[in-house]
Amino acid sequence: MLKIKRTTLDDGCQFTGSYFNGQRHGIGLKRYANGARFIGIYKNDARHGYGIKQHANGKMIIVKYKEGEKIK
């Protein structure tokens, strides 16, 4: 079953989103200590698919990941 929760990750970042079997899975928002954010799709605890990265300076870019690796 999908659960929505807010957690502090091992790297100190905050994550709010859906979990399945204890892993990030579905839509999630990751907040970094420097003020940057990433909102996008996760699969099996890794970024997977499209997302939006907002840098600490406010600049936003669309990014795509496959199994945690950024695709150019």
C-alpha positions as CSV (number, residue, x, y, z in Angstrom):
1,M,0.0,0.0,0.0
2,L,1.2,3.5,-0.8
3,K,1.8,5.8,2.2
4,I,2.5,9.5,2.2
5,K,5.0,10.7,4.7
6,R,7.7,13.2,5.5
7,T,11.1,12.0,6.5
8,T,14.7,13.2,7.0
9,L,17.0,11.3,4.7
10,D,20.5,10.1,5.5
11,D,22.0,13.1,3.7
12,G,20.0,15.5,5.9
13,C,17.5,16.5,3.2
14,Q,13.8,16.4,3.8
15,F,11.5,14.2,1.6
16,T,7.7,14.4,1.5
17,G,6.0,12.0,-0.8
18,S,4.7,8.5,-1.4
19,Y,6.4,5.3,-0.2
20,F,5.8,1.7,-1.1
21,N,7.3,-1.2,0.8
22,G,9.6,1.3,2.6
23,Q,11.0,2.9,-0.5
24,R,10.3,6.2,-2.2
25,H,7.9,5.4,-5.0
26,G,5.6,7.8,-6.9
27,I,5.6,11.6,-6.6
28,G,7.9,13.2,-4.1
29,L,9.4,16.5,-3.0
30,K,13.0,16.6,-1.8
31,R,14.2,19.8,0.0
32,Y,18.0,20.4,0.3
33,A,19.7,22.3,3.1
34,N,20.8,25.0,0.7
35,G,17.2,25.8,-0.3
36,A,17.2,23.9,-3.6
37,R,14.2,21.5,-4.3
38,F,13.4,18.6,-6.6
39,I,9.8,17.5,-7.3
40,G,9.3,14.5,-9.4
41,I,8.8,10.8,-9.8
42,Y,10.6,8.1,-7.8
43,K,10.7,4.4,-8.4
44,N,12.3,1.8,-6.0
45,D,13.8,4.6,-3.9
46,A,15.5,6.4,-6.9
47,R,14.5,9.2,-9.2
48,H,12.9,7.8,-12.3
49,G,11.1,9.9,-15.0
50,Y,10.6,13.6,-15.3
51,G,11.0,16.1,-12.5
52,I,11.6,19.8,-11.8
53,K,14.7,21.0,-10.1
54,Q,14.6,24.4,-8.5
55,H,18.1,25.7,-7.6
56,A,18.7,27.8,-4.5
57,N,18.8,30.9,-6.6
58,G,15.2,30.2,-8.0
59,K,16.3,29.0,-11.4
60,M,14.1,26.0,-12.5
61,I,14.9,23.3,-15.0
62,I,13.2,20.1,-16.2
63,V,15.2,17.0,-15.7
64,K,14.8,13.3,-16.6
65,Y,16.2,10.3,-14.6
66,K,16.3,6.6,-15.2
67,E,16.9,4.5,-12.2
68,G,18.6,7.4,-10.3
69,E,20.8,8.5,-13.2
70,K,20.3,11.8,-14.9
71,I,19.6,11.5,-18.6
72,K,20.8,14.3,-20.9
